[in-house]
Amino acid sequence: MSTILWALDIGSVYGILALFTNLLAKEERKVVAPLTLARYRRERNLELIAATAFFISAIPLFWRPASRFYFWIAPFIVRRGAWLLSRIGPGLRIGLRPHL
């Protein structure tokens, strides 16, 4: 029972974060650079995916600990991968070397 509540709690946290990120992207549209808005939208989408994964893991079908673990670890891996990709320059993402 406690793992179900934990999944619902973390899913709610990610949902609230997605809501705040969405509000930030809409409110700051005229003030913030377009690239920053694109980053906010990506963050919002990742937070919605994470919230959905945690809510799905609370369904009784996923009460086996092994399957629930995969639902819980996936959003963290995706967010860390997105963070790493954001640190890599755009040229490196498409296989080009930066000019030194």
ChimeraX commands (.cxc) that place a marker at each C-alpha (Angstrom):
marker #1 position 0.00,0.00,0.00 radius 0.5
marker #1 position 2.80,2.42,0.80 radius 0.5
marker #1 position 4.37,1.97,-2.64 radius 0.5
marker #1 position 1.06,2.88,-4.28 radius 0.5
marker #1 position 0.85,6.06,-2.22 radius 0.5
marker #1 position 4.47,6.87,-3.02 radius 0.5
marker #1 position 3.81,6.45,-6.76 radius 0.5
marker #1 position 0.75,8.69,-6.54 radius 0.5
marker #1 position 2.68,11.26,-4.50 radius 0.5
marker #1 position 5.63,11.45,-6.88 radius 0.5
marker #1 position 3.27,11.44,-9.88 radius 0.5
marker #1 position 1.44,14.39,-8.34 radius 0.5
marker #1 position 4.70,16.24,-7.76 radius 0.5
marker #1 position 5.72,15.79,-11.39 radius 0.5
marker #1 position 2.25,16.85,-12.51 radius 0.5
marker #1 position 2.47,20.05,-10.45 radius 0.5
marker #1 position 5.95,20.73,-11.82 radius 0.5
marker #1 position 4.59,20.31,-15.36 radius 0.5
marker #1 position 1.77,22.73,-14.57 radius 0.5
marker #1 position 4.18,25.36,-13.22 radius 0.5
marker #1 position 6.55,24.92,-16.16 radius 0.5
marker #1 position 3.61,25.32,-18.55 radius 0.5
marker #1 position 2.52,28.51,-16.79 radius 0.5
marker #1 position 6.07,29.84,-16.90 radius 0.5
marker #1 position 6.36,29.14,-20.63 radius 0.5
marker #1 position 3.04,30.86,-21.35 radius 0.5
marker #1 position 3.58,33.89,-19.10 radius 0.5
marker #1 position 7.14,34.60,-20.21 radius 0.5
marker #1 position 6.53,34.14,-23.94 radius 0.5
marker #1 position 7.17,37.83,-24.72 radius 0.5
marker #1 position 10.09,38.24,-22.34 radius 0.5
marker #1 position 12.18,35.09,-22.77 radius 0.5
marker #1 position 14.19,34.03,-25.83 radius 0.5
marker #1 position 12.59,31.38,-28.10 radius 0.5
marker #1 position 15.31,28.83,-27.29 radius 0.5
marker #1 position 14.55,29.15,-23.61 radius 0.5
marker #1 position 10.85,28.66,-24.31 radius 0.5
marker #1 position 11.67,25.52,-26.26 radius 0.5
marker #1 position 13.62,24.25,-23.24 radius 0.5
marker #1 position 10.65,24.99,-20.96 radius 0.5
marker #1 position 8.36,23.06,-23.28 radius 0.5
marker #1 position 10.74,20.09,-23.33 radius 0.5
marker #1 position 10.92,20.16,-19.53 radius 0.5
marker #1 position 7.12,20.28,-19.33 radius 0.5
marker #1 position 6.78,17.29,-21.65 radius 0.5
marker #1 position 9.34,15.27,-19.69 radius 0.5
marker #1 position 7.57,16.09,-16.44 radius 0.5
marker #1 position 4.23,14.98,-17.91 radius 0.5
marker #1 position 5.80,11.71,-19.08 radius 0.5
marker #1 position 7.27,11.15,-15.63 radius 0.5
marker #1 position 3.94,11.89,-13.92 radius 0.5
marker #1 position 2.17,9.49,-16.28 radius 0.5
marker #1 position 4.72,6.74,-15.60 radius 0.5
marker #1 position 4.25,7.08,-11.85 radius 0.5
marker #1 position 0.45,7.12,-12.12 radius 0.5
marker #1 position 0.51,4.04,-14.35 radius 0.5
marker #1 position 2.72,2.22,-11.84 radius 0.5
marker #1 position -0.02,2.63,-9.21 radius 0.5
marker #1 position -2.39,0.44,-11.29 radius 0.5
marker #1 position -2.79,-3.03,-9.72 radius 0.5
marker #1 position -1.42,-4.68,-12.87 radius 0.5
marker #1 position 2.03,-3.33,-11.92 radius 0.5
marker #1 position 2.04,-4.39,-8.27 radius 0.5
marker #1 position 4.95,-6.74,-8.85 radius 0.5
marker #1 position 8.03,-4.94,-7.54 radius 0.5
marker #1 position 10.19,-5.64,-10.61 radius 0.5
marker #1 position 7.78,-4.09,-13.12 radius 0.5
marker #1 position 7.09,-1.16,-10.84 radius 0.5
marker #1 position 10.82,-0.51,-10.50 radius 0.5
marker #1 position 11.16,-0.09,-14.28 radius 0.5
marker #1 position 8.34,2.46,-14.32 radius 0.5
marker #1 position 9.97,4.36,-11.47 radius 0.5
marker #1 position 13.50,4.40,-12.83 radius 0.5
marker #1 position 12.59,5.28,-16.45 radius 0.5
marker #1 position 11.67,8.97,-15.81 radius 0.5
marker #1 position 14.92,9.55,-13.95 radius 0.5
marker #1 position 16.95,8.00,-16.76 radius 0.5
marker #1 position 15.08,10.03,-19.38 radius 0.5
marker #1 position 15.50,13.27,-17.45 radius 0.5
marker #1 position 19.22,12.63,-16.89 radius 0.5
marker #1 position 19.65,11.82,-20.59 radius 0.5
marker #1 position 17.85,15.03,-21.55 radius 0.5
marker #1 position 20.07,16.96,-19.14 radius 0.5
marker #1 position 23.20,15.44,-20.66 radius 0.5
marker #1 position 22.00,16.20,-24.19 radius 0.5
marker #1 position 21.31,19.80,-23.21 radius 0.5
marker #1 position 24.92,20.13,-22.03 radius 0.5
marker #1 position 26.29,18.88,-25.34 radius 0.5
marker #1 position 26.49,21.56,-27.99 radius 0.5
marker #1 position 24.18,21.37,-31.01 radius 0.5
marker #1 position 27.12,20.61,-33.32 radius 0.5
marker #1 position 28.15,17.59,-31.29 radius 0.5
marker #1 position 24.63,16.18,-31.36 radius 0.5
marker #1 position 24.69,15.84,-35.13 radius 0.5
marker #1 position 28.24,14.53,-35.24 radius 0.5
marker #1 position 30.10,17.74,-36.07 radius 0.5
marker #1 position 33.13,18.90,-34.17 radius 0.5
marker #1 position 33.08,22.39,-32.66 radius 0.5
marker #1 position 35.42,24.96,-34.16 radius 0.5
marker #1 position 38.27,25.69,-31.80 radius 0.5
marker link #1:1,2 radius 0.2
marker link #1:2,3 radius 0.2
marker link #1:3,4 radius 0.2
marker link #1:4,5 radius 0.2
marker link #1:5,6 radius 0.2
marker link #1:6,7 radius 0.2
marker link #1:7,8 radius 0.2
marker link #1:8,9 radius 0.2
marker link #1:9,10 radius 0.2
marker link #1:10,11 radius 0.2
marker link #1:11,12 radius 0.2
marker link #1:12,13 radius 0.2
marker link #1:13,14 radius 0.2
marker link #1:14,15 radius 0.2
marker link #1:15,16 radius 0.2
marker link #1:16,17 radius 0.2
marker link #1:17,18 radius 0.2
marker link #1:18,19 radius 0.2
marker link #1:19,20 radius 0.2
marker link #1:20,21 radius 0.2
marker link #1:21,22 radius 0.2
marker link #1:22,23 radius 0.2
marker link #1:23,24 radius 0.2
marker link #1:24,25 radius 0.2
marker link #1:25,26 radius 0.2
marker link #1:26,27 radius 0.2
marker link #1:27,28 radius 0.2
marker link #1:28,29 radius 0.2
marker link #1:29,30 radius 0.2
marker link #1:30,31 radius 0.2
marker link #1:31,32 radius 0.2
marker link #1:32,33 radius 0.2
marker link #1:33,34 radius 0.2
marker link #1:34,35 radius 0.2
marker link #1:35,36 radius 0.2
marker link #1:36,37 radius 0.2
marker link #1:37,38 radius 0.2
marker link #1:38,39 radius 0.2
marker link #1:39,40 radius 0.2
marker link #1:40,41 radius 0.2
marker link #1:41,42 radius 0.2
marker link #1:42,43 radius 0.2
marker link #1:43,44 radius 0.2
marker link #1:44,45 radius 0.2
marker link #1:45,46 radius 0.2
marker link #1:46,47 radius 0.2
marker link #1:47,48 radius 0.2
marker link #1:48,49 radius 0.2
marker link #1:49,50 radius 0.2
marker link #1:50,51 radius 0.2
marker link #1:51,52 radius 0.2
marker link #1:52,53 radius 0.2
marker link #1:53,54 radius 0.2
marker link #1:54,55 radius 0.2
marker link #1:55,56 radius 0.2
marker link #1:56,57 radius 0.2
marker link #1:57,58 radius 0.2
marker link #1:58,59 radius 0.2
marker link #1:59,60 radius 0.2
marker link #1:60,61 radius 0.2
marker link #1:61,62 radius 0.2
marker link #1:62,63 radius 0.2
marker link #1:63,64 radius 0.2
marker link #1:64,65 radius 0.2
marker link #1:65,66 radius 0.2
marker link #1:66,67 radius 0.2
marker link #1:67,68 radius 0.2
marker link #1:68,69 radius 0.2
marker link #1:69,70 radius 0.2
marker link #1:70,71 radius 0.2
marker link #1:71,72 radius 0.2
marker link #1:72,73 radius 0.2
marker link #1:73,74 radius 0.2
marker link #1:74,75 radius 0.2
marker link #1:75,76 radius 0.2
marker link #1:76,77 radius 0.2
marker link #1:77,78 radius 0.2
marker link #1:78,79 radius 0.2
marker link #1:79,80 radius 0.2
marker link #1:80,81 radius 0.2
marker link #1:81,82 radius 0.2
marker link #1:82,83 radius 0.2
marker link #1:83,84 radius 0.2
marker link #1:84,85 radius 0.2
marker link #1:85,86 radius 0.2
marker link #1:86,87 radius 0.2
marker link #1:87,88 radius 0.2
marker link #1:88,89 radius 0.2
marker link #1:89,90 radius 0.2
marker link #1:90,91 radius 0.2
marker link #1:91,92 radius 0.2
marker link #1:92,93 radius 0.2
marker link #1:93,94 radius 0.2
marker link #1:94,95 radius 0.2
marker link #1:95,96 radius 0.2
marker link #1:96,97 radius 0.2
marker link #1:97,98 radius 0.2
marker link #1:98,99 radius 0.2
marker link #1:99,100 radius 0.2
view
